[in-house]
Amino acid sequence: MTSQAETSFLKNCEDIDELLKIHTEITDEAPGRRRKLGALRNSVIVLLTAFWEAFCEDLTAEAVQHIVAHAPNARALPVELRKQIAKEVADPKNNNLAAWELADDGWRSVLVSRLERLQEQRNRKLNTPKTQQINDLFHDALGVEKISESWHWTMMDAHRAAEKLDEYITIRHEVAHRGNSADRIWRYDVNEYYTHIWHLVEHTAAETARVLTDVTGVAPWPGESAE
């Protein structure tokens, strides 16, 4: 089984597969078509970045729902998450009765409403899904210190995986806001980015599953593995 977030990502990637198929079919590199090929590659970069961001947001939302449904009590929550919630409740700008919302099972509804608030804040900031922003997302929503530390596999360590993501997100920014990068993006770059995002999705989902199992004692997606 896989998470709903991962299933949605796979479904979204059908559009990317179709674009890459069209790219392959256009084999004539005459000057008149070269621009079309560049536009296709640009489209893949932009779409893939959007799908990666959507996956991370969907996964954190799904993870919070799993915690709400299966955590035995508030003490089972990750320490970092409990610290954040305690700090927010203690903030004098909040309702003086906010602490009572955590009583009994009230913390469950607090987690859900809190995630919605975090998502709204994120949308207002217009963040891009670079490593730091993704780490912040998982830290704020789930109390995971650095989800990026799980981004490692054969011939790829976590530091380089994070760097590589940020490099491609920067290219996406140039494509989306300047539209002048077509000549600098090649099919090899697109394939590399596509493969890299797939690895990130697999390892992020696997690490999130591990955290949720530790917190709740219930595996969210049995069989989830990045191997």
N, C-alpha and C positions, 0 to 999 in steps of 0.2 A: 504493500500500500504506500501511497505517497500523500503528502498534504494537499489540501485543496489549492493552496497557493502554487504548489509545484505543478499541479494538473492544469491550472489556468496558464501558467508560464508555457508549458508544453503546447497548449492550444494556441496561444499567441504566436509561438514560434513557427506555426504553419505559414504565417504571412512571410516570415523571413525566408523560409525554405522556398516559397514560391518566387520571391524576388531573386534568390540565388539561382534558381532554375532558369529564370528568364535571362539572367546575366550569362549563364553558360551557353544558352541558345544563341546569344548574340556574339558570334565568333569573329565577325568582320571588324577589325580595329581601325577602319577607315576614319579619318578626322571627323566626318559627320556623325559618326556613332560613338566616338570616344566620350563625348560629353554626356550622352545618354547612359553609358556605362558608369561614369562618375556619379551621375545622379542616383543610379541604383545603389551604388556602394554607400553614398551618403544616407540614403533612405534606410538602409540596413543598420548603419551606425546609430541613427536617431531612434529608430524603433526598438532596437535591442536595449539601448539605455533606458528607454521608457518601460520596457517589459521587466528589466532588472529592478528598477525602482518599485514598480507595482508589485512584483513578487515579494520584496522585502516588507513592504507595508502590509500586504495581505497575510504574510506569514506571521508577523508580530500580532496582528489582530486575531488570527486563528489560535496563536499560542496563548494569548490572554483568555480567550474563551475556554480553552482547555484547562487552564489553571482555575478559572472560576468554577468550572463544572466538576473538577476532580481533586483539587487541593483539599486536604482534610481540615485545615485551619490556616489562619493568617501566619502562624509561626513557621509554616512550611515554605513560605515564600522566600525567594533569594534574599540574602541579607541586604544587598544593595538596593533592592526594590523596596524593602521595608524602610530603609533609611530615607529614601526619597519621599515615600508617602508620609512618614513621620514629620519630615521637614516641611512638606507642603501643608500638612494639617496645623503645624505650629506657626505658620506664617500669619502674622496679625492681619494681613490683608484678606485672609479667608474668613469665612463665617466662623464666629466663635463657637458655634455648636458643631463644627465639622468633625471634631473628634468622635462625637456620638454616632456619626455615620459609619464608623468602623466597628462599632459594637456588634456582638454576636456575628452574624454572617453579612453585616453591612459592607464589609470590605470588598465583597465580591462585586457589588454594583458600583462601588467606588473605582475598582480597577477598570471596569468597562467605560464609565463616563470619563475617567482620567485619560484613557487611550484616545477617545474621541477628541478631547481637548488638545492632547499632544499632536494629533494629526492636523488639527486646525492651525496650530502654531507653526507646524512644519510647512504647511501650504502657504502661509503668509510670508514665511522667510524665503520661499522660492529656492529651497536647497536642491543641490544636485546629488545624485547617489554615489558620491565618492566614498572612500574608505571611512573618513572621519564622520561623515554624516550617517553612514550606515551603522557604525559603531555607536554613535549617539542614539540612533533610533532604537537599537536593541537594548542599550543600557537604560534608557528612559522608560521603555515599555515593559522590559522583562528583568532588568537588573543584571544583565549579562555584561561583564566588564569590557571585553573586546571580542566581538564575534569574529573579527578578522583573524584572530589567532588560530582559528580552525581552518583557515584557507591554505592548506598545504597538501601536496600530493607528490607523486613521483616526479623528480626533477623540478619541483617548484616549492620554495619555502614561503611562509606566510608573509614575510616582508616584501618579497618580490611580487607575490600575488597582489598585494595591496597597491604597490607601485604601478603595476601593469594596469590594474583597474583604473587608477587615477589618470594615467596617461591617455587611455582610451576615452574616458569621460571628458578630458580636456579637448580632445579632437571633436567629440560630439558637440561641445560648446561652440567651437569654431564653426562647425558645419551649420548648426542651428541659428547662430546669431550673425555670422558673416557670410556663409554660403560660398566661401572661396577656397575650400580645401579639397575639392574633387580631384584635382590633379595630384594631390599628395597621398591619397588613399588608394591602395591597390587591393586586388582580390585577396592577396595573402593577408593583408591587415584585417580585412573583414572576417576571413576564416579564423584567424587567430583570436580576434575579439569574441567571436561566436563561441568558440571552444572554451575560452577562458570564462565567459559568463556561465556556461553550462557547469563547469567545475565549481564555480562560486555558489551557484544555486544548489547543487548536490551537497556541498559541504556545509553550507549555511543551514539547510534543512536538517541534515544529520545532527549538527551540533545543537540546534534548537530542540530536536526530538530528545536528545540526551538530557538537556536541561529540564525539559518538561517531565521526563520520566523520573528524574531525581526529585523534583518538587512534588509531584503528585503520586508517584508510584504506579502510574498508568502510562503505558507507551502510547503516544498520540497516533503514530503511524507505524504499526508493527512491520518490522523488516526494513525500516528506513536505514540506509547505510550509504556512506560516501565511498565505499571501497569499489 
